[in-house]
């Protein structure tokens, strides 16, 4: 009995020690970037983790510099990510609801096609998308990015949405139809309120993707005033003549703010099981 308790104590000790080391490895880079944004000067290297003097000049320079259009890039990225999140989430939920509740000709083919296409990386379609956008005169526009992000969302999110809708009892649909509800009413007034965890997940992923994307934005956007944050910050440090890493750290901190706030707001929905017991009583 004593040996079993000792073995359990040793196992828990090593488990907590491993988790502590893992947390330090994950949090240290983020902490370093935050502290570097308040460090005077432009150098990447510092003798100490904590700055000798906390300054806010880098945050001020982001919005006052004439050569660094951070405010414009921030607004562009926020606009693209927000609209892509709204339309992309709607597309994911509609596709997931249709695949879950309706039985139509070609349904299995559509599921198989989505599954196969999801196995290929998205950048394989960049050339085809580029040619299509060029023919439609949509290159160097934010509309092109919103369309591609929104209509590409169901490719990855439809299976997850379908699986979630499958867990919602069909008896709720049948009861609503008896009361005269149509498909739109069932989707809006029954499915969406019961799908807050799925809605939160879809909204979070559809916002983060466009917010941090670089490859597609770099290919489509050509004008400097239309760049997103990823493209603008890459241009800011890609030149050998520009080594302002503390300014880059300040920009990185501001980039993380919307994602962090959105996650803090939506995380409570991710752990709620609103469908539990929905068909009882």
LINMONOR-V150837 format. One record per residue. N is the residue number from 1. RES is the residue in one letter. NEAR is the number of other ideal C-beta (glycine too) atoms within 8 Angstrom. Layout:
BEGIN
N|RES|NEAR / N|RES|NEAR
END
This chain:
BEGIN
1|X|4 / 2|X|5 / 3|X|6 / 4|X|7 / 5|X|8 / 6|X|8 / 7|X|8 / 8|X|8 / 9|X|8 / 10|X|8 / 11|X|8 / 12|X|8 / 13|X|8 / 14|X|8 / 15|X|8 / 16|X|8 / 17|X|8 / 18|X|8 / 19|X|8 / 20|X|8 / 21|X|8 / 22|X|8 / 23|X|8 / 24|X|8 / 25|X|7 / 26|X|8 / 27|X|8 / 28|X|8 / 29|X|7 / 30|X|9 / 31|X|9 / 32|X|9 / 33|X|11 / 34|X|10 / 35|X|11 / 36|X|13 / 37|X|13 / 38|X|10 / 39|X|12 / 40|X|8 / 41|X|5 / 42|X|7 / 43|X|7 / 44|X|6 / 45|X|4 / 46|X|9 / 47|X|3 / 48|X|6 / 49|X|6 / 50|X|5 / 51|X|12 / 52|X|6 / 53|X|5 / 54|X|5 / 55|X|9 / 56|X|7 / 57|X|7 / 58|X|13 / 59|X|10 / 60|X|8 / 61|X|11 / 62|X|14 / 63|X|8 / 64|X|6 / 65|X|8 / 66|X|4 / 67|X|3 / 68|X|10 / 69|X|9 / 70|X|13 / 71|X|8 / 72|X|9 / 73|X|14 / 74|X|10 / 75|X|8 / 76|X|13 / 77|X|13 / 78|X|9 / 79|X|9 / 80|X|14 / 81|X|12 / 82|X|9 / 83|X|10 / 84|X|17 / 85|X|12 / 86|X|8 / 87|X|10 / 88|X|15 / 89|X|13 / 90|X|8 / 91|X|12 / 92|X|16 / 93|X|16 / 94|X|9 / 95|X|13 / 96|X|18 / 97|X|12 / 98|X|8 / 99|X|12 / 100|X|10 / 101|X|9 / 102|X|7 / 103|X|3 / 104|X|5 / 105|X|3 / 106|X|6 / 107|X|10 / 108|X|6 / 109|X|7 / 110|X|9 / 111|X|10 / 112|X|8 / 113|X|8 / 114|X|12 / 115|X|9 / 116|X|8 / 117|X|8 / 118|X|9 / 119|X|5 / 120|X|8 / 121|X|4 / 122|X|7 / 123|X|7 / 124|X|6 / 125|X|8 / 126|X|11 / 127|X|6 / 128|X|7 / 129|X|10 / 130|X|11 / 131|X|8 / 132|X|8 / 133|X|12 / 134|X|9 / 135|X|6 / 136|X|7 / 137|X|5 / 138|X|9 / 139|X|10 / 140|X|7 / 141|X|9 / 142|X|9 / 143|X|7 / 144|X|12 / 145|X|15 / 146|X|12 / 147|X|9 / 148|X|11 / 149|X|15 / 150|X|12 / 151|X|8 / 152|X|10 / 153|X|15 / 154|X|12 / 155|X|9 / 156|X|9 / 157|X|15 / 158|X|13 / 159|X|12 / 160|X|13 / 161|X|16 / 162|X|12 / 163|X|8 / 164|X|12 / 165|X|14 / 166|X|7 / 167|X|6 / 168|X|12 / 169|X|7 / 170|X|7 / 171|X|7 / 172|X|12 / 173|X|10 / 174|X|8 / 175|X|8 / 176|X|12 / 177|X|9 / 178|X|6 / 179|X|6 / 180|X|5 / 181|X|9 / 182|X|6 / 183|X|6 / 184|X|6 / 185|X|10 / 186|X|13 / 187|X|12 / 188|X|8 / 189|X|9 / 190|X|13 / 191|X|12 / 192|X|10 / 193|X|8 / 194|X|11 / 195|X|13 / 196|X|10 / 197|X|13 / 198|X|13 / 199|X|12 / 200|X|12 / 201|X|10 / 202|X|16 / 203|X|12 / 204|X|11 / 205|X|9 / 206|X|16 / 207|X|15 / 208|X|9 / 209|X|10 / 210|X|14 / 211|X|12 / 212|X|7 / 213|X|11 / 214|X|9 / 215|X|8 / 216|X|12 / 217|X|13 / 218|X|10 / 219|X|8 / 220|X|13 / 221|X|12 / 222|X|6 / 223|X|7 / 224|X|6 / 225|X|6 / 226|X|10 / 227|X|15 / 228|X|12 / 229|X|14 / 230|X|12 / 231|X|13 / 232|X|14 / 233|X|13 / 234|X|10 / 235|X|9 / 236|X|13 / 237|X|11 / 238|X|6 / 239|X|7 / 240|X|4 / 241|X|4 / 242|X|8 / 243|X|8 / 244|X|9 / 245|X|11 / 246|X|14 / 247|X|13 / 248|X|11 / 249|X|14 / 250|X|13 / 251|X|13 / 252|X|11 / 253|X|11 / 254|X|11 / 255|X|11 / 256|X|9 / 257|X|8 / 258|X|11 / 259|X|11 / 260|X|8 / 261|X|8 / 262|X|11 / 263|X|9 / 264|X|7 / 265|X|7 / 266|X|11 / 267|X|9 / 268|X|7 / 269|X|10 / 270|X|9 / 271|X|7 / 272|X|8 / 273|X|6 / 274|X|10 / 275|X|8 / 276|X|5 / 277|X|5 / 278|X|10 / 279|X|6 / 280|X|4 / 281|X|2
END
